[in-house]
Amino acid sequence: MTHAARAFWLRSPGLGEIRDSEATGPADGDVLVRTLYSGVSRGTESLVFRGGVPESQHTAMRAPFQEGDFPGPVKYGYLSVGVVEEGPARLLGRTVFCLYPHQSRYVVPASAVTPVPENVPASRAVLAGTVETAVNALWDAAPLIGDRIAVVGAGMIGCSVAALLARYPAVRVQLVDSDLSRAAVAEALGIDFALPGDALDGCDLVVHASASEAGLARSLELVASEGTVLELSWYGDRRVSLPLGEAFHSGRLVLRASQVGTVSPARASRRTYADRLALALELLADPAFDALISGECAFEELPSTMAAIAAGELPGLCHRVRYGDAP
């Protein structure tokens, strides 16, 4: 059986469109999902929209259910929440999260969806992929009780990391960003905020998520001797220059990358991708995460909205996309 659907495609860099599509099935072991909300992963999807994925990373950057290839035409995205309309009895009628592009209905293997806990609203569950990235980053960073920590870059990822760090006992957490409007988000998350020039130094750990050369350079200035800067940003095809000739060597600093595509080696032997995502959804029971939703549009408006986001004309954090009569 074929089900009518609509999907967002990047026709070519800078030009998005809504296309008619089809969701065929489901076969045994599959589920048919009717989408309620999807989320725009602002940094990565802006890079894709602008055509900034380096050719060397075309394979590594593929989303789980991507169609087409970079730079386009391509159907890309990975933050989708919907209701299972057909499938195994244990999932029928359940609200689920899936790493699927922006599309109104789709069929995937039942193993590709994760049930959303009943105490997490569907409208907040679009943040699951972002919080999952934060979980993986903290598995990599392994912060300790009483640590002094800065999170540089108050975007979706940085705010999620800071929100989780605020739960650690006796930890000093400061969210650092050049955009003073992010102070309100930090307050909603219960975290101290500082402009880059006012940030507290002597940090045991600095998590960098601003995707800027200036932010990474400031991170190296804030970390104490033998401390670690954990780099979460992805720069695409941009080159970055760093002041490695100053205190970097004498301070024995560590600059380490963290990426959600692999479960952190600190947990890989005991946690699966499914375990990590389920944990992220459990953490989203905290209503403080609603502060990370900064805008919403109807699915039909996504082509123009995505263009505005990629051009920097629509700033904010997570932009939520609403489908049909979603609550």
Secondary structure as UniProt FT lines:
FT   STRAND          2..12
FT   TURN            13..14
FT   STRAND          15..24
FT   TURN            28..29
FT   STRAND          30..40
FT   HELIX           42..49
FT   TURN            50..51
FT   HELIX           55..57
FT   TURN            58..61
FT   TURN            64..65
FT   STRAND          67..68
FT   TURN            70..71
FT   STRAND          74..75
FT   STRAND          80..86
FT   TURN            89..93
FT   STRAND          95..98
FT   STRAND          105..109
FT   HELIX           110..112
FT   STRAND          113..115
FT   TURN            118..119
FT   HELIX           122..125
FT   TURN            126..127
FT   HELIX           128..141
FT   TURN            145..146
FT   STRAND          148..152
FT   HELIX           156..165
FT   TURN            166..167
FT   TURN            169..170
FT   STRAND          172..176
FT   TURN            180..181
FT   HELIX           182..189
FT   STRAND          192..194
FT   HELIX           196..198
FT   STRAND          203..208
FT   HELIX           213..222
FT   STRAND          223..231
FT   TURN            236..237
FT   TURN            244..245
FT   HELIX           247..250
FT   TURN            251..252
FT   STRAND          254..257
FT   TURN            260..261
FT   TURN            265..270
FT   HELIX           273..283
FT   TURN            284..285
FT   HELIX           287..292
FT   STRAND          293..298
FT   HELIX           299..301
FT   HELIX           302..310
FT   TURN            311..312
FT   STRAND          318..322
FT   TURN            324..325
//
